[in-house]
Amino acid sequence: MRSEDIGKVVVVGAGVMGHSIALVLACRGREVALVDVERERLDRALRLMESAYSVLAEAGREDPGGWEAVRGRVLTFTLLEEAAEDCDLVIEAVPEVPEVKKEVFARLDLCCPPHAVLTSNTSGLDIFEFVEVKDPSRVLIAHWFNPPHVIPLVEVVPGPETSRKAVSVVRDFLEKIGKVPVVLKGFTRAFIVNKIQNMMGLAVFELLSSGLVDPEDIDRAVKYSIGIRMPVIGVAQSLDFTGLDLVAEIAGSYGLSVPFIRDLVERGRLGVKTSAGIYDYGGRSETEILAKRDRLFLALMDRMRELGTFEPV
C-alpha cells in the first residue's frame, strides 16, 4: 500500500487527542471512523471538533463555511469491529494503560484488513513489548502533540519488527496531510520531545522545592531566554553556537563523555566559529551566521511582544 492509497482512517478513542486527530484527517479530505465506548463521548468530541474548527477558520487556516463538509467525513461508532471495516490506517488514542492498548490491538488485528497499518499515539509506552498481533511488521508508534489540529510534529517510532514500508507509508501520509514527521530509528522512552520536557520538568520541581524562586519567575526566565532562542536554533544547533569544544568540557565536568560531540571536536568541527559543527554552515563566516541568528531573534521578539506571549495565557 502507498500513502496516497490511504482513504479510510480509524481513530480509536475520542478524547483529548483523538477528536483533534480526527479533525485534522477530516479537514484534509479523509474519511474518518471515530470510535469510543460511549455515545456521549462521541457527541462531546464532535462539539469540540466544531469549536476547534471555528478557531482554525478564524485564523484563516480553514474555510469558514466548510464545517459541514468536514463533519460529513466523520462517522462515529461505539463498536470497534464495525468501524474498522475496510480501513487503511488505524490511529489508537486510548488511555496510557498497557492492558487497554493490548486489548485494542488484539481486536484490531482480528477485524482490520491485512494491509492496514496499525499505529499507536502512545507518549512513551513500549507497545512493542506487550502488543500481540499476527503481523508485527505493520505496527508502529505515531505520537501526535496536543493539540494535534495546531501542533505540526508527529514522532514516528518503529518497533524491532516494523517494516520499512510501514514507516515510509506513515511518514509520507503525515506529510501529505500537512504534519511534520520525525522518524526515530527505534524505541526510546519518552521519544524526543517528552524526554527533553521531562528533564525541564524535573528542573522546575527542584527549583520550586528549593524555595529560591517563584513559579512566575521561572516562566519569565524561560520565555525571555530559551523561549526566544529555541524556535530559531533549536536545542542541538544551539550547541554549535556555544562551541563544541566548550560543550565537551562542560559535559566532562558532569562526568559525561559524548562520543558524537567528541568525534566532531577531533575533526575540527567546533561549531559556528569554524563554519561546521553539528550543522554545516556552507563556508559562511562566523559574523555572517551570528548576524542571521540575531536578526531572527529580534524579529521573533517583536512578534512575541505583539502577540503578548511574554504574559501568562
Residue pairs with C-beta under 8 A, 6 or more apart in sequence:
1 88
1 115
1 117
1 169
2 169
2 172
3 168
3 169
3 170
3 171
3 172
3 173
3 176
4 176
5 88
6 30
6 88
6 89
6 169
6 173
7 30
7 31
7 88
8 30
8 31
8 32
8 33
8 86
8 87
8 88
8 89
9 25
9 30
9 31
9 32
9 33
9 87
9 88
9 89
9 90
9 91
10 32
10 33
10 35
10 83
10 84
10 87
10 89
10 90
10 91
10 112
11 18
11 21
11 22
11 25
11 32
11 33
11 34
11 35
11 90
11 91
11 93
12 18
12 35
12 80
12 83
12 90
12 91
12 92
12 93
12 94
12 104
12 108
13 35
13 36
13 92
13 93
13 94
13 95
13 121
14 22
14 34
14 35
14 36
14 41
14 42
14 44
14 45
14 76
15 36
15 41
15 45
15 93
15 95
16 146
17 93
17 121
17 144
17 146
17 148
18 34
18 36
18 45
18 91
18 93
18 121
19 34
19 44
19 45
19 46
19 48
19 49
19 52
20 48
20 49
20 52
20 144
20 146
20 147
20 148
20 149
21 91
21 93
21 121
21 144
21 148
22 32
22 34
22 45
22 49
22 74
23 49
23 52
23 53
23 70
23 148
23 149
24 148
24 149
24 177
24 178
24 179
25 32
25 73
25 177
26 32
26 49
26 70
26 71
26 73
26 74
27 53
27 56
27 62
27 70
27 149
28 176
28 177
28 178
29 73
30 73
30 177
31 73
31 75
32 73
32 74
32 75
33 75
33 76
33 77
33 83
33 84
33 87
34 42
34 45
34 74
34 75
34 76
34 77
34 83
35 76
35 77
35 78
35 79
35 80
35 83
36 42
36 45
36 76
36 78
37 78
38 78
39 76
39 78
42 76
42 77
42 78
45 76
46 71
46 74
46 76
49 70
49 71
49 74
50 67
50 71
52 147
52 149
53 62
53 67
53 70
54 67
56 62
56 149
57 63
57 64
57 66
57 67
58 64
62 70
75 83
77 83
80 104
80 107
80 108
80 111
81 107
81 110
81 111
84 90
84 108
84 111
84 112
84 116
85 111
86 113
87 112
87 113
87 116
88 113
88 115
88 116
88 117
89 116
89 117
89 119
89 170
89 173
90 108
90 112
90 116
90 117
90 118
90 119
91 119
91 121
91 142
91 144
92 101
92 104
92 105
92 108
92 118
92 119
92 120
92 121
92 122
93 121
94 100
94 101
94 104
96 122
96 123
96 124
96 125
98 125
98 127
98 130
101 120
101 122
101 125
101 127
101 130
101 131
102 130
102 131
102 132
105 118
105 120
105 127
105 131
105 132
105 133
105 139
106 132
106 133
108 118
108 133
109 118
109 132
109 133
109 134
109 135
112 118
114 135
116 138
117 138
117 140
117 166
117 169
117 170
118 133
118 138
118 139
118 140
119 139
119 140
119 141
119 142
119 170
120 127
120 131
120 139
120 140
120 141
120 142
121 141
121 142
121 143
121 144
122 141
122 143
123 143
123 190
123 191
123 194
124 189
124 190
124 191
124 194
126 187
126 189
127 139
127 141
127 159
128 136
128 139
128 159
128 160
128 161
128 162
128 187
131 139
133 139
136 159
136 161
136 162
137 161
137 162
137 163
137 165
137 166
138 162
138 163
138 166
139 159
139 161
139 162
139 166
140 156
140 157
140 158
140 159
140 162
140 166
140 167
140 170
141 155
141 156
141 157
141 158
141 159
141 187
141 191
142 154
142 155
142 156
142 157
142 170
142 174
142 181
143 154
143 155
143 156
143 157
143 191
144 151
144 153
144 154
144 179
145 151
145 153
145 154
145 193
152 178
152 179
152 180
153 179
153 180
153 181
153 182
153 193
154 174
154 179
154 180
154 181
154 182
155 181
155 182
155 184
155 191
155 192
155 193
156 167
156 170
156 171
156 174
156 181
156 182
156 183
156 184
157 183
157 184
157 186
157 187
157 191
158 166
158 167
158 183
158 184
158 185
158 186
158 187
159 186
159 187
160 186
167 183
170 181
171 181
171 183
174 180
174 181
175 181
182 192
184 191
184 192
188 195
189 195
190 198
196 235
204 218
207 213
207 218
208 215
208 218
213 221
216 312
219 312
220 310
223 304
223 309
223 310
224 310
227 304
228 297
228 300
228 301
228 304
229 238
229 297
230 238
231 300
232 293
232 296
232 297
232 300
233 240
233 241
233 293
236 278
237 278
237 279
239 247
239 261
239 271
239 277
239 278
240 271
240 272
240 277
240 278
240 279
241 271
241 272
241 293
242 271
243 270
243 271
243 272
243 273
244 261
244 264
244 265
244 269
244 270
244 271
244 277
244 278
245 265
245 270
247 261
248 258
248 261
248 262
248 265
251 257
251 258
251 261
264 270
264 277
264 278
268 274
269 276
269 277
269 278
270 277
271 277
271 278
272 281
272 286
272 289
272 290
273 286
275 281
275 282
275 283
275 284
275 285
275 286
275 289
281 289
304 310
